[in-house]
Amino acid sequence: MSDIRIGLIGGSGLGAAMEKQTRGIVHVIDTPFGAPSAPIIETDWSGLPVFFLSRHGPGHLLNPTYVPYRANLFALKKLGVTHILASGAVGSLREEYAPRELVIPDQVIDKTRRPGTFFDEAAVHVEFAEPFCPRLRQILLSAASGVKVHDGGCYVCMEGPAFSTRAESLMHRVWGGDLIGMTAMPEAKLAREAEIAYAMVALVTDYDSWKPHPKPADGSVPDSRALLAEIIGHLQAATDNAIALLKKAVELIAAEPQRIADCPAHRALELAIWSNKSAIPQVDVERLAPLWIKYLRPTN
């Protein structure tokens, strides 16, 4: 049909749900950055090859800080993935983004402290003004049906794993954040370095701590266990909607592959390698070959 190969990265809730219902070829991939979060399952949706990766690994044992983002993206690149549709649970920083709704974010503020590049031994500066692929975003929006899906939002990516204090949450609102999550970065940035188009479906689980919960009638502090149970319930409901949205998006891509055939991310490294290419150690050229070898081959 085309050279399009879709990567699906399942986050909290959706990762476990899709893992249960996805069957196919299991790929165990080695990378220069270690093993990915889990074996990658290759299957077929609407005639397109789809590669599913559970971001937090089997049993959701990897918290956001310890997800091997570089290994995950490198493994997908080695498998020839051209486009990634990711998912992630988020808190809402705006009244209009309600729990159980979905958001297709268009911007990111990165507060994480994780390794954010593949290129430790070279100066590689990718353009990242638009962190999410505009063409994939439009596909996801076109796939929306029967559930509220918001077009755009600024995702603040925090380190975690604890949730924000109320002061932090209020600060994120002042910054212009609309959503708060823990996994979009450096995932989106690494996808850009790997020249893979990337977009995300954000699953709203709650209003972040900027919005106080109603106090119990007796005036006591709200039970944190009840609040967490509420978040989990919203996540489970949003997960079903997100899976339906992703399946419809892949169906649309299969029907009209030309809509995403030439995404800007696919040329991200063309002018981004600022190091003298002849000075880059050959061991690093070969170690990261799937990412940049086409730009480092000698020309005759």
C-alpha positions in Angstrom: 0.0 0.0 0.0 2.8 2.4 1.0 6.0 2.7 3.0 4.0 3.9 6.0 4.7 2.0 9.2 2.8 3.2 12.3 4.2 3.1 15.8 1.7 3.1 18.7 3.0 4.0 22.1 0.5 3.2 24.9 0.7 5.1 28.1 -1.1 4.8 31.4 -4.3 2.8 31.0 -4.2 2.5 27.3 -0.9 0.6 27.3 -2.2 -2.2 29.4 -5.5 -2.3 27.5 -3.9 -2.5 24.1 -1.3 -5.0 25.3 -4.2 -7.4 26.2 -5.8 -7.2 22.8 -2.8 -6.9 20.5 -1.4 -10.1 18.9 1.2 -10.5 16.3 5.0 -10.8 15.7 7.0 -10.1 18.9 10.2 -8.1 18.3 12.9 -8.1 20.9 15.2 -5.3 19.9 18.7 -4.3 21.2 19.7 -0.7 21.0 22.8 1.4 21.9 20.7 2.7 24.8 19.7 -0.7 26.2 16.4 -2.6 25.9 13.1 -0.8 25.3 10.3 -0.8 27.8 8.9 -4.0 26.4 9.1 -6.2 23.3 7.4 -4.5 20.4 4.4 -6.3 18.9 3.9 -6.0 15.1 0.4 -6.4 13.9 -1.9 -5.1 11.1 -4.6 -2.5 11.3 -6.6 -1.7 8.1 -3.8 -3.2 6.0 -1.0 -1.1 7.5 1.8 -2.5 9.6 1.4 -1.3 13.2 4.1 -1.7 15.9 2.8 -1.5 19.5 5.0 -0.5 22.5 3.9 -0.3 26.1 5.7 2.7 27.4 5.7 1.6 31.1 6.4 -2.0 30.3 4.7 -5.2 31.4 2.8 -4.7 34.6 3.4 -0.9 34.4 6.6 -1.2 36.5 8.4 1.8 34.9 7.6 5.2 36.4 7.9 8.2 34.0 11.5 9.0 35.1 12.8 5.5 34.4 11.1 4.8 31.0 13.9 4.2 28.5 12.8 6.8 26.1 15.9 6.6 23.9 15.8 2.9 23.6 12.1 3.0 22.8 12.4 5.4 20.0 15.6 3.9 18.6 13.9 0.4 18.6 11.0 1.8 16.6 13.3 3.5 14.2 15.2 0.2 13.6 11.8 -1.4 12.8 11.2 1.2 10.1 8.5 3.1 11.9 7.7 6.3 10.0 4.8 7.8 12.1 4.0 7.5 15.9 0.6 7.9 17.5 1.2 8.1 21.3 -1.1 8.3 24.2 -0.7 9.6 27.8 -2.8 10.4 30.8 -2.9 14.1 31.8 -4.4 16.4 34.4 -6.4 19.4 33.1 -5.2 22.9 33.9 -8.3 24.5 32.3 -12.0 24.3 33.2 -12.9 23.6 29.5 -10.8 20.4 29.4 -13.0 18.0 31.4 -12.1 14.6 32.8 -12.7 11.7 30.4 -12.3 14.0 27.4 -9.4 13.7 24.9 -7.0 16.4 23.7 -4.7 16.5 20.7 -2.0 18.8 22.1 0.0 21.1 19.8 2.6 22.5 22.2 4.9 21.4 25.0 6.8 22.9 28.0 9.5 20.6 29.2 10.3 20.5 32.9 12.0 17.1 32.9 15.6 16.2 33.7 16.0 13.2 31.4 18.5 12.6 28.6 16.9 14.4 25.7 19.1 13.5 22.7 20.5 10.5 20.9 23.6 12.6 19.9 25.9 12.8 22.9 29.0 13.0 20.8 27.9 15.5 18.1 26.2 18.9 17.9 22.7 18.1 16.4 20.1 20.8 16.6 16.7 19.8 15.3 14.0 22.4 14.7 11.3 21.9 17.3 9.0 24.9 17.1 6.0 22.6 16.4 6.7 19.5 18.6 3.7 17.5 17.2 3.3 16.7 13.6 0.5 18.9 12.1 -0.5 16.3 9.6 -0.9 13.5 12.1 -2.8 15.9 14.4 -5.3 16.6 11.6 -5.8 12.8 11.1 -6.5 12.3 14.8 -9.0 15.2 14.8 -10.7 13.8 11.7 -11.0 10.5 13.5 -13.0 12.0 16.4 -16.5 10.7 16.7 -18.9 10.4 19.6 -16.5 11.8 22.2 -15.3 15.3 23.0 -11.8 15.8 21.4 -10.1 19.1 21.9 -8.0 20.6 19.1 -4.8 21.9 20.6 -3.4 22.5 24.1 -0.1 23.2 25.7 1.2 20.1 27.5 3.5 20.8 30.5 5.7 17.8 31.0 6.9 17.4 34.6 9.4 15.0 36.1 7.1 13.3 38.6 6.3 10.7 39.8 4.4 12.7 42.4 1.7 15.0 41.2 2.0 18.8 41.4 1.6 20.9 44.5 -1.2 23.4 44.3 1.3 26.2 44.0 3.0 24.5 41.1 -0.3 23.8 39.4 -1.3 27.5 39.6 2.2 28.4 38.2 1.7 26.1 35.2 -1.6 27.8 34.5 0.1 31.2 34.5 2.7 29.8 32.1 0.0 29.0 29.6 -0.2 25.3 30.2 -3.5 23.5 29.5 -2.5 20.0 30.4 0.0 18.4 32.9 1.6 15.1 32.3 4.9 13.2 32.7 5.7 11.3 29.5 5.5 13.5 26.3 9.1 14.6 26.8 11.7 13.7 25.8 9.6 11.2 23.7 8.5 13.8 21.2 11.9 15.4 20.9 13.6 12.0 20.3 11.0 11.2 17.7 12.0 14.4 15.9 15.7 13.4 16.1 14.8 10.0 14.6 12.9 11.7 11.8 9.6 10.1 12.9 6.4 12.1 12.7 4.8 12.1 16.2 1.4 13.1 17.6 -0.3 12.4 20.9 -3.7 11.7 22.3 -3.9 13.0 25.8 -6.5 11.4 28.1 -7.8 13.8 30.7 -8.1 12.0 34.1 -8.8 14.9 36.5 -8.5 18.7 37.1 -5.1 19.2 38.5 -4.6 20.4 42.0 -5.2 24.1 41.0 -8.9 23.3 41.4 -9.7 22.4 44.9 -12.1 19.5 45.4 -15.2 20.1 47.4 -14.7 19.6 51.1 -16.6 16.9 52.9 -19.7 18.0 54.8 -17.9 17.7 58.1 -15.2 20.1 57.0 -12.4 17.6 56.9 -9.7 17.3 54.3 -10.8 15.3 51.2 -9.6 11.7 51.3 -6.6 11.4 48.9 -7.5 7.7 48.3 -10.9 8.8 47.0 -9.3 11.4 44.7 -6.9 8.8 43.3 -9.8 6.3 42.8 -11.6 9.0 40.9 -8.6 9.6 38.6 -8.3 5.9 37.9 -12.0 5.7 37.0 -11.8 8.6 34.6 -8.7 7.0 33.0 -10.5 3.7 32.4 -13.4 5.5 30.7 -11.1 7.7 28.5 -9.0 4.6 27.5 -11.8 3.0 25.5 -12.4 6.3 23.7 -8.7 6.7 22.9 -8.4 3.2 21.5 -11.4 3.8 19.2 -9.9 7.1 18.1 -6.5 5.5 17.3 -8.0 2.7 15.3 -10.1 5.1 13.3 -7.0 7.3 12.7 -5.1 4.3 11.3 -8.1 3.5 9.1 -8.1 7.0 7.7 -4.3 6.8 7.0 -4.8 3.5 5.2 -7.5 5.1 3.0 -5.5 8.3 2.3 -1.8 7.6 2.9 -0.9 10.7 0.9 -2.1 12.9 3.7 0.9 11.9 5.8 3.4 10.7 3.1 5.8 13.6 3.5 5.7 15.0 7.0 8.2 17.7 7.9 9.7 15.6 10.6 11.0 13.1 8.0 13.7 15.7 7.0 14.5 16.9 10.5 18.3 16.1 10.4 18.9 17.4 6.9 20.4 20.7 8.2 20.5 19.9 11.9 24.0 18.2 12.0 26.3 21.1 12.8 29.4 19.1 13.6 32.0 18.6 11.0 30.7 15.3 9.6 34.2 14.0 8.8 35.2 14.6 12.4 32.5 12.5 14.0 34.1 9.3 15.3 33.3 6.4 13.1 32.2 4.4 16.1 29.4 6.9 16.7 28.5 7.0 13.1 28.0 3.3 13.1 26.4 3.1 16.6 23.6 5.5 15.5 23.5 4.5 11.9 19.7 4.0 11.7 19.3 7.7 12.6 21.7 9.5 10.5 23.8 7.3 8.2 22.1 8.7 5.0 23.6 12.2 5.9 27.0 10.9 6.8 27.8 8.6 3.8 30.7 9.9 1.6 29.4 11.5 -1.6 31.2 10.8 -4.9 
